[in-house]
Amino acid sequence: MSGEKHRHIAGRLVIATHNSGKLAEMRELLAPYGIDAISAGELGLSEPNETGMTFGDNARIKAQAAANVVKLPAFADDSGIVVDALDGEPGIYSARWAGPNKDFAAAMATIEQKLNERGATVASQRRAHFVSALCVAWPDGHLEEFEARVDGILVWPPRGKQGFGYDPMFLPDGQPDDHARTFGEMSSDEKHGLPPRGKGLSHRARAFLKLAEACLE
């Protein structure tokens, strides 16, 4: 896309996900822009093999697969948690650590076990960040790609029933110590609501703000 202007997103858009949590967040982010969004799951599309080596690679694979089948622009996210003390794991394999049943309680327990095995018991040893890579693909091959992250620490036991995935053990930076809350304890507006409703705190919201500035009115 070097030298090419950003392409505006309008009309109908396929959200290339089968993850209900991601779908809900993406729909909320797109709603103020009047985008008519339908998900890959609702269309009965199969999930492509995510064979990429980066979050951006996998977002591109998902968006291009949906755009090519439906012949509409398709919007995909690939995201995950990167744990410093675990040499970046689970990273792009974050969803796979939850297994075929999407058991993120077990996945969080696995992370905690591995942290304990490495003696990572204090906050400074439990640094992590969420990454979100967004891609919009058009049937003619045009791509728009954006990426962002949010830093924090991992807590145990998990706290809160909001959000999804690893949210209940992730404590984002920048909160007062006496009132710090995990993503799992935050409302959707607090976690990923865009200004003026929220602070655009999450990795997905931060990436979406970049996308919106470039491609949405």
C-alpha positions as CSV (number, residue, x, y, z in Angstrom):
1,M,0.0,0.0,0.0
2,S,3.0,2.3,-0.1
3,G,2.0,5.6,-1.6
4,E,-1.6,4.6,-1.7
5,K,-4.3,6.6,0.1
6,H,-6.4,4.9,2.8
7,R,-9.6,3.5,1.5
8,H,-12.9,4.5,3.1
9,I,-15.1,1.8,4.6
10,A,-18.8,2.2,3.9
11,G,-21.9,0.1,3.6
12,R,-21.8,-3.6,4.5
13,L,-18.9,-5.3,6.2
14,V,-18.2,-8.9,7.1
15,I,-16.7,-9.3,10.6
16,A,-14.4,-12.3,10.0
17,T,-14.7,-14.0,13.4
18,H,-16.5,-16.9,15.1
19,N,-15.7,-15.6,18.6
20,S,-18.8,-14.1,20.2
21,G,-16.8,-11.9,22.5
22,K,-14.8,-10.3,19.7
23,L,-17.9,-10.0,17.6
24,A,-19.7,-8.1,20.3
25,E,-16.8,-5.7,20.8
26,M,-16.3,-5.1,17.1
27,R,-20.0,-4.4,16.6
28,E,-20.0,-1.9,19.4
29,L,-16.9,-0.2,17.9
30,L,-18.5,0.0,14.4
31,A,-22.0,1.0,15.5
32,P,-21.4,4.8,15.7
33,Y,-20.2,4.8,12.0
34,G,-23.4,3.3,10.6
35,I,-21.7,0.2,9.3
36,D,-23.9,-2.8,8.6
37,A,-21.9,-5.7,10.0
38,I,-22.5,-9.4,9.6
39,S,-20.2,-12.1,11.0
40,A,-18.5,-14.9,9.3
41,G,-20.2,-17.2,11.8
42,E,-23.7,-15.9,10.9
43,L,-22.8,-16.5,7.2
44,G,-21.7,-20.0,7.9
45,L,-18.2,-19.5,6.6
46,S,-15.5,-21.9,7.7
47,E,-12.6,-20.7,9.8
48,P,-9.4,-20.6,7.8
49,N,-6.2,-22.1,9.1
50,E,-4.2,-19.4,10.9
51,T,-0.8,-20.3,9.6
52,G,0.8,-16.9,10.1
53,M,3.8,-16.1,12.3
54,T,2.5,-12.8,13.6
55,F,-0.8,-11.3,14.8
56,G,-0.9,-9.3,11.6
57,D,-0.4,-12.3,9.4
58,N,-3.3,-14.1,10.9
59,A,-5.7,-11.1,10.8
60,R,-4.9,-10.8,7.1
61,I,-5.5,-14.5,6.5
62,K,-9.0,-14.3,8.2
63,A,-10.0,-11.0,6.5
64,Q,-8.9,-12.1,3.0
65,A,-10.6,-15.5,3.3
66,A,-13.9,-13.9,4.1
67,A,-13.6,-11.1,1.5
68,N,-12.8,-13.7,-1.2
69,V,-15.9,-15.8,-0.4
70,V,-18.5,-13.2,0.3
71,K,-17.2,-10.5,-2.2
72,L,-17.6,-7.8,0.4
73,P,-15.0,-6.0,2.5
74,A,-14.1,-8.1,5.6
75,F,-12.8,-7.0,8.9
76,A,-10.7,-9.3,11.1
77,D,-8.8,-9.1,14.4
78,D,-6.1,-11.3,15.6
79,S,-5.2,-10.7,19.2
80,G,-3.6,-12.4,22.2
81,I,-1.6,-12.0,25.3
82,V,2.2,-11.9,25.4
83,V,3.8,-12.7,28.7
84,D,7.3,-11.5,29.2
85,A,8.4,-14.2,31.7
86,L,7.2,-16.9,29.4
87,D,9.3,-15.6,26.5
88,G,6.3,-14.1,24.7
89,E,3.9,-17.1,25.1
90,P,1.1,-17.7,24.4
91,G,1.2,-14.9,21.8
92,I,-0.4,-15.9,18.5
93,Y,-1.4,-19.2,20.2
94,S,-3.5,-17.5,22.9
95,A,-6.8,-18.9,21.6
96,R,-5.3,-22.4,21.1
97,W,-4.1,-22.6,24.7
98,A,-7.8,-22.6,25.6
99,G,-8.3,-25.8,23.5
100,P,-11.2,-26.7,21.3
101,N,-13.8,-26.0,24.1
102,K,-12.5,-22.4,24.5
103,D,-11.7,-23.1,28.2
104,F,-10.0,-19.9,29.1
105,A,-10.2,-20.7,32.8
106,A,-7.9,-23.6,32.1
107,A,-5.7,-21.4,29.9
108,M,-5.3,-18.8,32.6
109,A,-4.4,-21.6,35.1
110,T,-1.8,-22.8,32.6
111,I,-0.2,-19.4,32.5
112,E,-0.2,-19.2,36.3
113,Q,1.4,-22.6,36.6
114,K,4.1,-21.7,34.2
115,L,4.7,-18.3,35.9
116,N,5.0,-20.2,39.3
117,E,7.4,-22.7,37.7
118,R,9.7,-19.7,36.8
119,G,9.4,-18.1,40.2
120,A,7.4,-15.1,38.8
121,T,5.5,-14.2,41.9
122,V,5.8,-10.4,42.2
123,A,4.3,-7.8,39.9
124,S,7.5,-6.8,38.3
125,Q,8.0,-10.4,37.1
126,R,4.5,-10.7,35.8
127,R,4.5,-8.1,33.0
128,A,2.4,-8.8,30.0
129,H,0.7,-7.0,27.1
130,F,-2.3,-7.6,24.9
131,V,-1.8,-7.1,21.1
132,S,-4.6,-6.5,18.6
133,A,-3.9,-6.5,14.8
134,L,-6.8,-5.4,12.7
135,C,-7.1,-5.9,8.9
136,V,-9.8,-4.9,6.5
137,A,-9.6,-6.7,3.1
138,W,-11.5,-5.9,0.0
139,P,-12.3,-8.5,-2.7
140,D,-10.0,-6.7,-5.1
141,G,-7.0,-7.4,-2.8
142,H,-6.7,-4.0,-1.2
143,L,-5.7,-4.1,2.5
144,E,-5.8,-1.7,5.4
145,E,-3.9,-2.9,8.5
146,F,-3.4,-1.5,12.0
147,E,-1.9,-2.7,15.3
148,A,-1.9,-1.6,18.9
149,R,-1.1,-2.9,22.4
150,V,-2.0,-2.4,26.1
151,D,0.5,-3.1,28.8
152,G,-0.2,-4.5,32.3
153,I,0.5,-7.2,34.8
154,L,-1.1,-10.6,35.5
155,V,-2.9,-11.2,38.7
156,W,-4.0,-14.4,40.4
157,P,-6.7,-15.5,41.1
158,P,-8.6,-14.1,38.1
159,R,-11.1,-11.3,38.9
160,G,-14.4,-10.4,37.3
161,K,-16.9,-11.9,35.0
162,Q,-17.0,-9.2,32.3
163,G,-15.0,-9.4,29.1
164,F,-13.7,-12.7,27.7
165,G,-10.5,-14.7,27.2
166,Y,-7.7,-13.7,29.5
167,D,-9.4,-10.5,30.7
168,P,-10.0,-11.6,34.3
169,M,-6.2,-11.9,35.0
170,F,-5.0,-8.8,33.1
171,L,-4.6,-5.6,35.1
172,P,-3.9,-2.8,32.7
173,D,-1.4,-0.1,33.6
174,G,-2.3,3.5,34.6
175,Q,-4.8,2.8,37.3
176,P,-4.7,3.9,41.0
177,D,-3.3,1.1,43.1
178,D,-6.2,1.1,45.6
179,H,-8.9,0.8,42.8
180,A,-7.1,-1.1,40.1
181,R,-9.4,-3.4,38.2
182,T,-8.8,-6.2,35.7
183,F,-10.4,-6.1,32.2
184,G,-12.7,-8.8,33.6
185,E,-14.0,-6.3,36.2
186,M,-14.7,-3.4,33.7
187,S,-17.8,-2.7,31.8
188,S,-17.6,-2.8,28.0
189,D,-17.7,1.0,27.9
190,E,-14.8,1.2,30.3
191,K,-12.7,-1.4,28.5
192,H,-13.2,-0.6,24.9
193,G,-15.6,2.3,24.7
194,L,-14.3,5.1,22.5
195,P,-14.4,8.8,23.6
196,P,-16.5,10.4,24.9
197,R,-18.1,7.2,26.3
198,G,-14.9,5.6,27.3
199,K,-11.1,6.0,27.2
200,G,-10.4,3.6,24.4
201,L,-8.3,1.6,26.9
202,S,-8.1,-1.9,25.3
203,H,-5.7,-3.1,22.7
204,R,-8.6,-3.6,20.3
205,A,-10.0,-0.1,20.9
206,R,-6.6,1.5,20.4
207,A,-6.1,-0.4,17.1
208,F,-9.7,0.6,16.1
209,L,-9.0,4.3,16.8
210,K,-6.1,4.1,14.2
211,L,-8.4,2.4,11.7
212,A,-11.3,4.8,12.3
213,E,-9.0,7.8,11.8
214,A,-7.8,6.4,8.5
215,C,-10.8,4.7,7.0
216,L,-14.0,5.8,8.7
217,E,-15.8,9.2,8.8
